[in-house]
Amino acid sequence: IIGGLESNKIMSKEERNIVAHHEAGHAIAGWFLEHADPLLKVTIIPRSSGALGYAQYLPKEVFLRTQDQIMDIVCMALAGRAAEEIFLEGSKKYFLEGVTTGASDDLRRVTDLVYSTIQVYGMNPRLGQLAFPKDPNAMFDERPYSEKTAKAMDEEAKQIVDEAYQRTLNLLQEHKTEVEAVAKLLLEKETINHDDVYDLVGARPFKADKSYDEYVKRRQETKEDKDDTKPKTSEDDESLNPNLACGSLG
C-alpha cells in the first residue's frame, strides 16, 4: 500500500508515475522472492481510505516462519521505496532524494517485523534466546531490559533493515526490465492482476505451494475456456494449418 498526505485523490502525472513504479516494485519483488505472497491484483486508482495504490496477495497457509521467510517479506515491503530510488531519478526535482512519503505504511510494517525477530522470536544472535514482548499496559519508560540492551536492539534492527534494503535494491536492479514493464502496464490500465504479470514476466521461479498451484491452474483453465468460446474470424480460419486444426500430425 502506498499512502499519501492529502485527502484529495486527484493525482498529477508525476505522482501517478511514482505510484505505478512503487507498486510495480512490490509486485516484482514478491514475484521473485520465494517466501513472499504472490500477487493477485494491484491498482493505482486512489482509494477512499487514503491509499494512492493498493495490492492484494494470495497468502500462504503457513503457521510457522523462519527468519529467512520473514526477511523475504521484509524485502518485499521495502521494494516500493527501493523502486522509487532506482527508477525515479527525474523526480528528485519534485521530491527530495527521489523518494516519497508513500512508503510510510511499508516502513511501519518493516519496523514491526524486524523488531519482532529481535525482541519476541529470539532470532538475533547478538541478543540471544531472549524475548521481550510488548506490554500494552506498560508506561512509556517501563521496559524489562537495560539501556545497553535497548541500544543493542536498535543497532541490530538498523543493520538488518539496511542489509535487507540493499538486497531489495539488487533484486530490482536485476529485474529492472520487468519492473518497468509492470509500471507501464499499470499506467495504461490502472488495475492489473496476476495473469497480466504472469504474461509479462513468466511463471514464478519457485516450487509453489498447493493453494497457489490450484489458483494458477484455475486461472489458466478459465483463460483457455474464454479463448475457446471466442468467435473466430475468417483471417483466423485461413491462418490455421488444416492438419493441425483437425488434430492430425499427418
N, C-alpha and C positions, 0 to 999 in steps of 0.2 A: 504494500500500500504506500502511495506517496501522498503526503499531506501538504496542505497549503496554509497560508496565514489568513487569507481573506475569505469571507463568505461568498463573495461574488464569483460565479462559476464561469464567466466569460474569459477564456484564456487567450493570450496573444499567440501568434505563430511561433515565436521563440519559446514560450512556455510549453506549447503542445509538443515541440520537438524535444524539449528536455524530458517531459513526462514519458514520451514514447521510448526514448533511449533508456531512461530509468527502468521502466517496466520490461523492456527487452533484455536489459542486463539481468534482472531477476529470472526471467524465463529461460535464457540460455544457460545461466549458471545452474539452475535447477535441472536442466536437461542433461548437463554433463557432470553433475555431482551425484555419485551413486546413491547416497543416502538421503538426498533431498526429495521432497514430494514432487511428482511430475505435474506439469501444468494442465489444467482443464480449460480455463478461459482467462483472457486478460483484456482490459478495456482502458482507453484513455478518455472516456466520457466522464466528466466530473459527477460525483455523487452527492446526494443531499447531506450525507454525513460529514462532508468537508473534504473527502478524499478526492484528489485530482486524477488518480489512476487506481485501478483495483484488479486483483488477480485471484482466481480460485485454483486450488490444487487438489489432487487426489491423495488424501492421507493414507499412509501405510498402516496396517494393523500391527503396530509394534508396541510392546508393553515395557520392554527394557531397551535402553540405548547405551552404546559405548561412547567413549569420548570422541572417537573418530566420526561416529554418526552425528553427534551433536555439533562437531566442528563443520561438517558439511552444511548443516542447517544455518550455522553462523555465517559461513561464506555466502550462502545464497541470500541471506538477509543483507549482507554488505554489498551485494552485487549492483544494487541500484545506484548507490553512491559511487562505486567504482566505475560504473558505466558513464556517469556524468563526468568524472575526472578524465577518462580516456577519450570520450567521443565529443565532448562539448568544449573544446579549446576556444572556439569563437565566442562562447558565452561568457568568457571572462570579462568582456566589456560590460556585460549586463549583470552578472553575478560574480562576486569576488571569488577568485581562485577557481572558477568554473564548476563549483558545487553549490547546491541549493539547500533550502530548509526542508526539502521534500523527504529526506531520509530520516526524519525525527522519529517516526514510529519504528522504523527498522533498527535504529540505533538503541532505542529503549529495549527492544527485544534482544538484541545482541548483548547488551549490558546484563540483562537478567540471566540469560543463558550462561554467559561466561562466569559471572559471579556464582551461579548455582554449582558449576563444576568445582569451584574452589571452596565455597562455604557450606555446601549441602551434600555433594556427592563424593567428596574426598578424592577427587581425580587429579589434584595438583601435587606433584612430588615435593615441592618446597614446603607446603603446608601439611602434607601427610594425610593420614587417615583420621581426619577430624571433621566434624560437622557443626555448623553454627546456623541453624535455620532461623529465619526472621521471626521475632515475636511481635505480633500486631499490637500487643498491649504495652510494649516497652516504650519508655521515654526516648527522645531523640538521642541522648548521650548515654543510654544504657546499652551495653553490649558485653557478652561474656568472653571477651578477649582484649588483649592489651593494645596500646598504640603501635607497638612494634609489629604485632601480628596484623593489625589493620593496614599498616604501611606495606607489609609484605603482600597482602591480598591485592592492594591497589597496583603494586608493581607487576605482580603476576598477571592480573587482568589486562593491564595495558599491553604487556608483551604478547599475550595470547591474541588479543584483538589485532595488534599491529601485524603479527605473522599471518593471521587469517586474512587480513585485508590485502597484504602483498600476494598471498596465494590467489585471492579472488582477482586482483589486477592481472596476474599472469594468465589465469584461466580465460578471462575475457579478451586479453590480447591475442591469445592463441586462437580464439573463436570470434575474432573481430568481424569477419565477413558475415557470420551467422547473426551476430547482434545487429549489425546494420540492416540486414535483410528483414529481421523481425520488426525493427523500429520503422522501417519504410512501409511495411505492410500495415502496421498499426496506424501510421499517419494516413494511409489510404483508406482503410476500412474502419478504423477506430476501435473495433472489437474483433478479436481473433480467438480461435480455440485450439485445442490440442492438435486437430487434424491439419490446421494451417501450418503449425510449427513442424509437425511431422513431415509434411510435404516440402517444407523449406530446407530442413536440416537432416532429415532421415530419422531412423529409429534411435532411441537412447542406447548407448553402447554398453549396457549392463544387462545381466540376467535379471529380469523383472520378477516382482512377487506375483502371487496368483491373482490378486484383485486387479492389478494393472494389466496383466496379460489378458484377463477376461474383458476389461474395458476396451483395450485396443482391438481385440478380436470382434467385439460387438460393433465398434465404430467402423471397422473395415467391412464387415458384412452389410451394415446399413448403407455404406457408400457404394458397395457393389450392387446392392438391390436398386439404389437410385439410378445407377448407370444403366442397369438392365432395362429399367422402365422408361428411360429417356427415349423419346421418339427419334428414329434415325432419319437423316436427310439423304437425298439422292447422292450427294457427294460422299457420304459415309459408305453407302452401298457400293459405289464404284471403286472406293479405295480398298475394299475388303478383298483378300485373296480367297477365291471361291473354295479351294481345297481346305484352307484353314477354317473358313466360316462354317463349313459342314462338319468340322471335327475330323477331317481326314488328312493324313500326312502323305498321301499319295501311294 
